[in-house]
Amino acid sequence: MAQYAIAVRVIQRYSSDSLYMNYPAHDLKLFLQQAVRDAVAAKTPLKIVGGNSKAFFGRESTGQLLRVNGHQGIVNYHPSELVITARAGTLLSTIQKTLAEQGQMLAFEPPHFSDSATLGGAIACGLSGSRRPFTGSVRDFVLGCKIINGKGEVLSFGGEVMKNVAGYDVSRLMAGAMGTLGVLLEVSLKVLPLPAVEQIVCLELNPDVAIKKMTSLASQSLPVSGLSYDGQILYVRLSGSEKAVTASVNKIGGEAEKVNSLFWQNLTEQRHAFFQNTMNLWRLCVPSATAQLKLAGDWFYDWGGGLRWLKSEESAQSIFAVAEQAQGHALLFKGKDRSGDVFQPLSGKLQQLNRNIKQAFDPDGLFNPNRMYKDW
């Protein structure tokens, strides 16, 4: 009991913002590592918190609070190499501002949802914006990372260039793991240049025609960087050289510059009118050419039809079943009740594989218990 009490006091100390903000970054890593080791010794579950901007996402986690947002700072940034390495607690806004000054960007367009959003939170949640099907997802840009595993060990995976990755790229497992595999310390990311020009084209279409149009546009040699549909209007974003964008606008037709220039940012941050509601908000990922899904509610399509937002009071079982039948998956993005299944239930070999990975990284199940599944 004495060992347990000491461990809890150490973790509680680290839960205090006023304490750890005065520590240099290298000491914070050791402090975090010691907090994890003490938690392991006492079998104390840990609730890992960064900027807390996405606390609504996933199931409600339990455990002793472990704050990591004090572990901040850009470690390396090589604009000519298109690579940035930063500590996980670094504000996402700081990273994007630094990149923008060099004419570069995080091409997967991670949502913030709050000024407190951190790099670690963006990786852990694995959310990507509208550019995702055209440039890649979060995990496609992760080159390497450092974590603290469930034994209190600091492990490094990958590097700052793709040639450093041999065998299975373990670092990419952290994207979308919701902090259940370890405490992120540092992340190395590939970045891309900002496009010279961006243009929006709007087309008024019915849903069936819009799905076919998005599939057609995505298959052509056009500088498309966004395809979204709100049930009436198809929004096409074109990014690239002025010559290529202008030629594409003329080819597609429709009305150019009809919407606010902040449309895509508002969509990513869910400030669009569609997302202002009190209903359950579901996120379904399916093959982009999939026809309209037979679920009651209001729809908004992104990723050229591959990502479908649904406002609905349909049961979780119905939505999971329809998503699986469409060879996709669903998750309850925002809901009134997060005590049940939020992520698409796993089964068979996929379930066993995920359990094996969890066991390898966090054998005692201490990191963010229940955040993804009830028995994790």
N, C-alpha and C positions, 0 to 999 in steps of 0.2 A: 504493500500500500504506500509505503514511503517513496518508492521509486516512481509509482504512478503519480503521486502528488507533485514530485519534483518535475516530472515531464510535463504535466499540465501547466505548472507555473511558467516553465520555459516557453511553451507555446503561447500562453496568454500574454507573456511579455511581447512576443512577436506580433500579437494582434493589435498592439497599440501603435497608432501612427506616430505619436509624439516621440516614441522611443527610437524606432529604427531609422527614421528620416535623417538622423544625425550621423549614421554610419556610412563610411565609404563603401562603394559598390563591392569591392573584393571581400570586405568583412561581411557584407550582407549575404554573400553566397555561403560563407562558412556558417553564419548565423542560421540561415535557412536549412543547411545541411544538418546542423546540430538539432534543430527543432524536429526535423523528420526522424533523425536517429532516436531522439527521446520518445517520439510518438510510437515508433516501431517497438522500442523496449517496453512501453506501457500498453501496447495494443490500442492506442488512442486514434480513432478515425479523424481525418483531417478534411476540412472544407477549404479548398484553395480558392482564394479571391484575389483578383487583380484590380481592375478599375470598376468591377461590378456593373458594367454597362449592359451586360447580357444575362443578368440574374434571372430574367423571365424565361430564358431559353432552357429547355430540358426539364428534367424532374427536379424537385426541391431536394438539394443535397443535405446531408447531415454531417455532424462532426465538429471538432474544435476548429475555430477560425484560424487560417494561416494566410496572412497577407503577404503578397509578393510584389505589389506595385511600387515598393521602394527600390527594387533592384532595377535601376534605370540606366540609360546611357547608350549611345552608339559606340560600338567597339571598333568597327572598321567600316569604311565606306570607300569603295573604289569606283567612281563614276565611269572611268574608262573600261572597267571590267564588268560593269552592270551588276554589281554585287554589294549588298549591305548586310552587316552583322550588328545586331543590337541585343541588349538585355531585354528579357521578356516583359519587364515592368515599364519599358519605355512607352510614352504616349504615342498612339497611332498618329495623332496630328503632328507630333514632332518629326516623326519619320517621313510622313508625306510632305511636310514643308521642306525638309532637308532635300528630299528627292526633287521636288518641284524647282528648287533653286538651281538645280543642275539639269533641268529639262527632262526629268525622269519620273517614273510613277510605279506604284504597285498595281500591276496590270489586272489583278484579280478583283480589284475594287472592293475591299472589305468594308462592310457597314460599320459605323461607329455606334449609333444609337445614344451616345452621350459623349461629352467632352473628356470623360475619364477613361475612354476606351484605350486599351493597351495592346501592344504587339502580341503578347502571350495569349490574351483573350481572343484575338482575331484568329490565331493559329488553332487554339484549342476548340473553338466553336466551328471552324472550318467553313465559314460562310463566304460566298463570293457574290459579286454584283453582276450586272447585265453583260459585262464583257467576257464572262467565264467561258461560254462555248466557243469563242473565237480566239482567245489567247491562252486559256487554261484555268484550272481551279487553284485554290490555295496550295494544295499539296504539290501541284506541278511546279511551284516556284520555291519550295523549300529545298535548300541545298544541304543543310546540316543543322544540328542543334546540340545543346547540352541540357541534360536533365538530372534531377535527383530521383533515383528509383525507389521502390518500396523497401529497399534494404539500407537506405541512407547513403548510397554510393552516387558519386557524380560520374555520369557516363557521357561520352561524346560520340556522335554519329555523323557521318557525312563530312562535309567540309565547305569550302567557299567556291569550289568549281566542281562540275559534274564528274570529272575524271577521278575525283577522290572517292567516289561512291562505288564500292565493290560489293557484289552479292546483293542481297535484299536491302533496299533503301529504308532502313528502320526509321530514320528521321521523319519520313512522311507519314508514319503511323500516328504521329502527334497531332496531325491536322484532323480535326473533328473528333478527337478522343475525349474532349470535355474534361481534361485534367485527370482522367481516370488511370492513366499509365505512369504519371510522374509529374514532378514539379518542373516546369520549363524554366531554364535559366537564361539561355541565349538561343537566338535563331538566326541563321544565315539565309538570305533570300536573293533570288534572281530578280532584277528589276528591268523595266523596258523604257525606251524613250517616249516622251509625250508625243502624240500625233501633231503634225503641223497644222492640220485643219480638221474641224468636226462640223458636221451638218446633220440636221434632222429632217426627215421626210415623213409626211403623214398620209395614210391611205384609209378611207372609210370603207370597211368591209364587214360582211357577216362572219360568224365564227368559223364555219366550215371552209370558206374561201380564204380566211386569214391564216388558218393552219397550213393550207396548201401553199399560200404565198410565202409564208415564212420558210417553209421547207425548200421552196424553189430559190429564194434569195440566198439562203445559207449555202446552197450547193453551187452557186455561181462564183466566178472570180471577181468579187466585188469587195471593197474595203469595209464590209459590214462589221460593226462593233457592238451592236445592240438591236434586238428585235423584241418588242413588247406589244401586247395587245390587251386593251381594256374592255373588250366586248363590242366595241364600236369602231375604234380607231387603232390602226396598226402604226406603231412608231418605229421608224428605221433610223438608226444612227450610223453614220458613215465617218470613218476616221482614216486619215492618211495625208498624202500630198494634195495640194489644191487641185492639180490637174486631174488626179484620179477620183477625188470626191466629186468634182464638178461633172465629170463624165458620167459617174454613177447616178447622180441626182437626175440628170437628163434621161438616163436609160430607165430608171424606175418610174419616173413621173410623180404624180401626187403633188401635195403642197409642201413646199420647203419653208422652214423657220416659222411654222404655225404655232409651235409651243414654246414655252419659256425655256431659256437656255439651261435652267437649273432642273429641268424635268428629270434627267437621269440621276442626279444627286438626290433629289427628293424621292425617287423610286427606291434607290438603294437604302436610304435612311428611313423608308416607310413613312414619309410625310405626305405621300400622295393620298388623295381623298379616299381611295379604295380601302386603305388600311385604318381609317378612322372609324372604328366600330367596337362594339362590346361582344361580338359573337366570337366563337372559336375560329382561329385562323390556322388553316392547315397548309402545309408545304408538300407538294407532291412532285417527285421527279420521275418522269416517264420518257420513253422515246419521243423525240420532238414531233414526229409525223402522226402520233396517236390521235385518233378522232376524239370528239368531245366525250368526256367521261360521264357516266350516268350516275351523278351524285347531285342532290339538291343543294342549291346555294349560289353565291355570286363568285365569278371567276375573274382572275387576272393572269395573263400569260406572260412569261419572260423566257429568256434563253431560246428564243425561236420556237417556243412551244414545249421545250424540255422541262421547264419549271412552271408549275401551275399553282397559284395561290387560290385557296378556296375558303370563303366565309360560309360556314355551315354549322347546323346543329345535328347533323347526321352522327350516328354512333361511331366510335373509334373502330370497332370491328368491321363495320361496313366500308369505311374509308380505307383501312388497311387491306381488305379483301379486294376492292376494286383496283387499288394501286398495284397489288401483286399480280392480279390477272392481266394488267397492262404491262407487265414486266418492268415495274418500277417499284418505288417505295414511298411511304408517306411519313410525316411526323407532325405532331401538334406543335406549331410554332409558338402560338400564344393561346392560352386556354384558361377557363375559369377553374378547372380542376386538373392539377398535374400529379395526382396521386396514382393514377392508373398508367397504362401504356402510353408513352409519349412518342417514342421511336418505333418504327416498324419492327414487330417481334422477329427475332431470329429463330431459325430452326435447323435441324440436321447438322451437316458438316460445318456450315457457316457459323452456327452457334458454338460448336465445339472449338472451332478455330479461334473465335474471339475470346472464349474462356481461356484457352491456352496462352494467348498473348497477354491477357490480363494477369494470369497466374505468373508468367515469366517476369513481368515488370513490377507487379504489386502483389506478391504472394499472400499477404495478410489482408488484402482488400481494404486498405486504409485511405486511399485517395478518392475523394469525392464520392463516397458510397451513395448508391441509389440515383446518382445524377443521370445516368443513361437508362439503366434497367433496375427493376425492383430488387433483384437478388445480387446486384454488383455492389 
